[in-house]
Structures are given as structure tokens and as C-alpha cells.
Amino acid sequence: MTNDDFDFSALSQEEKEVILSQAKIVQSAWRFLEEFYTHGDLEACWGLMDPTLRLCWAQWWSGENASALKTDGYDLAQTAEDLVEHGDSHEAWDDFQRVILREFRSAFPLDVDQAGIGAEPRVIAQDVQLLYVHVKPPERGRWKPDETSLVRPLVLRLVGSEWKILNLGYDQIPEPGWPPKLG
């Protein structure tokens, strides 16, 4: 079957519901990836991210910059919490944003215009799903059996009625702490 042969109306109701539910997740993922990679705008991403990931990234950055922050009179735990709560209005935001974008975009490079997201739902926990963002989709839009692809894991969690980014680059639920556990 090619993409031209796909007929949504020929699917069962259950298959249609799975596709429609996945569409919301994939839309959230694309919005985040576009802001993070294409626009390099962590401020625009902040509301698209799960609070747990925001805290983990703030803790990671605070830990990596502990010496400078302490010299400037910052308390690491309070600074991380303040970054999560106040986002771009925090006085350390510009440095935080610059470092987060540089480090995560370097560790998990991706050209959003070339990327593709796998369609198969992968449930990690209740209201938590894993998407694989393929660095380059296969020719003609379909993978052959046993074909490999370079991917960037993206974990999303349902928060209220919205899917939020819970982790980037790792296929598990992050855990806040000193240091935070991302992967």
C-alpha cells in the first residue's frame, strides 16, 4: 500500500480513534520541535513542556553552573525553582536559555524540515507516550521491515487536556534531583 492508497474511511472505528488521538500528541510534538530547533526559542517552548522537564532542565543548568551561581549569591535549588516559576522574567533566563538550547540541540541535533515522527503509539505509563522523531524519514514515507533509522526520543505526558513534552533525547520519564535523572 502506498500513501496514495490510504483510505481513512475504510478503517475500523477503533483504528480511526487511535489515529485521531495520536494526531493531538504529534501536533504537540511538532510545535515544540519547531520552536526548539527551528526558532531556537526556549521561551516559546516553556508552556509546551511538562513542569517536571522544566524543573529537571533548571536543576541540570544550576548544577552545571553551580560555582558561578554560588559566587553571584544564588541558592541553586531556589534558582531552579524560580526559573521554572518565572521563566523568561528571571534574571538568569538569558544564560539559562542559551546553554539549554546549545547543549540539547548539540546532543540531539535535528533538522525539523527533514524529520518525521513514527505513527505507532508507545505507551510508557498512564497518560505518558513515547514518540520517535526520525532524523530523516524513509524514501516514499514508509519503512521496510527491519530497516533502521536514527531517532530522537520524545516523551509526552497528558497534563489536563494538553500533551506536554516530558523528555527530549531520552525514552524515559525524567526525575528531578541533584543531579536530575534525564536518561
ChimeraX attribute file (.defattr): number of C-alpha atoms within 10 A of each C-alpha:
attribute: neighborCount
match mode: 1-to-1
recipient: residues
	/A:1	6
	/A:2	8
	/A:3	9
	/A:4	6
	/A:5	7
	/A:6	10
	/A:7	8
	/A:8	11
	/A:9	8
	/A:10	9
	/A:11	12
	/A:12	9
	/A:13	11
	/A:14	9
	/A:15	11
	/A:16	14
	/A:17	12
	/A:18	13
	/A:19	16
	/A:20	11
	/A:21	11
	/A:22	16
	/A:23	13
	/A:24	12
	/A:25	22
	/A:26	18
	/A:27	12
	/A:28	17
	/A:29	22
	/A:30	16
	/A:31	13
	/A:32	22
	/A:33	22
	/A:34	17
	/A:35	18
	/A:36	22
	/A:37	19
	/A:38	13
	/A:39	11
	/A:40	17
	/A:41	16
	/A:42	23
	/A:43	16
	/A:44	16
	/A:45	19
	/A:46	20
	/A:47	14
	/A:48	21
	/A:49	22
	/A:50	20
	/A:51	17
	/A:52	17
	/A:53	23
	/A:54	25
	/A:55	23
	/A:56	25
	/A:57	25
	/A:58	27
	/A:59	26
	/A:60	21
	/A:61	22
	/A:62	25
	/A:63	17
	/A:64	13
	/A:65	14
	/A:66	16
	/A:67	13
	/A:68	11
	/A:69	16
	/A:70	12
	/A:71	9
	/A:72	9
	/A:73	9
	/A:74	15
	/A:75	13
	/A:76	20
	/A:77	15
	/A:78	12
	/A:79	19
	/A:80	21
	/A:81	16
	/A:82	18
	/A:83	22
	/A:84	21
	/A:85	14
	/A:86	11
	/A:87	21
	/A:88	17
	/A:89	12
	/A:90	14
	/A:91	13
	/A:92	14
	/A:93	18
	/A:94	14
	/A:95	10
	/A:96	21
	/A:97	19
	/A:98	13
	/A:99	15
	/A:100	17
	/A:101	16
	/A:102	12
	/A:103	13
	/A:104	15
	/A:105	16
	/A:106	10
	/A:107	10
	/A:108	15
	/A:109	13
	/A:110	20
	/A:111	14
	/A:112	18
	/A:113	11
	/A:114	10
	/A:115	18
	/A:116	18
	/A:117	19
	/A:118	17
	/A:119	14
	/A:120	12
	/A:121	15
	/A:122	13
	/A:123	13
	/A:124	15
	/A:125	11
	/A:126	8
	/A:127	11
	/A:128	19
	/A:129	23
	/A:130	25
	/A:131	24
	/A:132	21
	/A:133	25
	/A:134	20
	/A:135	20
	/A:136	18
	/A:137	18
	/A:138	15
	/A:139	8
	/A:140	8
	/A:141	11
	/A:142	13
	/A:143	13
	/A:144	9
	/A:145	6
	/A:146	6
	/A:147	8
	/A:148	9
	/A:149	14
	/A:150	11
	/A:151	20
	/A:152	20
	/A:153	19
	/A:154	21
	/A:155	28
	/A:156	29
	/A:157	22
	/A:158	16
	/A:159	14
	/A:160	7
	/A:161	6
	/A:162	14
	/A:163	23
	/A:164	25
	/A:165	30
	/A:166	27
	/A:167	25
	/A:168	22
	/A:169	19
	/A:170	16
	/A:171	19
	/A:172	21
	/A:173	22
	/A:174	20
	/A:175	15
	/A:176	18
	/A:177	13
	/A:178	13
	/A:179	15
	/A:180	18
	/A:181	14
	/A:182	20
	/A:183	12
